[in-house]
Amino acid sequence: MVEQTLIQTWQSRVGEKIGTSDWLTIDQDRINAFADTTNDHQVIHIDPDADATKALGGTIAHGFLSLSLLSYLNGSLTRALNGNRTVLNYGLNKVRFLSPVATGSDVRSHLSVVAAEAKPKGVLVTFNSEIEIRDHDTPALVAEQLALVIDS
């Protein structure tokens, strides 16, 4: 049975903004490492001299690189609420990539709780996540993200 305190902790946060993460700089080394990891070596990510890249004003981060950073950025915001519990990425209901992240940009996450549902092994929390790009009006992405907080 799931600990009531854990369920109450998350259910009391539904509708609330949890917080905003610290800024993280997306440099070319990070982009290149992601390209190597995923075998996605499109020129717009790794070749600043390619015509397609020049049209964008320089290299840009992979959308999936930005998306993958939600675990790190949002983890810094939820750690205190979860304590030492295991948290599993449970998936995404919706993701939209709204603005490219230029190399050298600073990004951060804004996180709010949409829902919290008791499950046999813990609490399934649904979040609204947004990755902001410093000095841009349009976010890099918005996502509805799911995490299973394991009661242990």
MOPE-V799860 format. One record per helix or strand. SS is the DSSP state (h for helix, s for strand). FROM is the first residue (numbers start at 0). LEN is the number of residues. If there is no record, write none. Layout:
BEGIN
((SS | FROM | LEN) (SS | FROM | LEN))
END
This chain:
BEGIN
((h | 3 | 8) (s | 16 | 4) (s | 23 | 2) (h | 27 | 11) (h | 42 | 4) (h | 50 | 6) (s | 59 | 1) (h | 62 | 20) (s | 86 | 11) (s | 101 | 1) (s | 105 | 14) (s | 121 | 12) (s | 140 | 10))
END
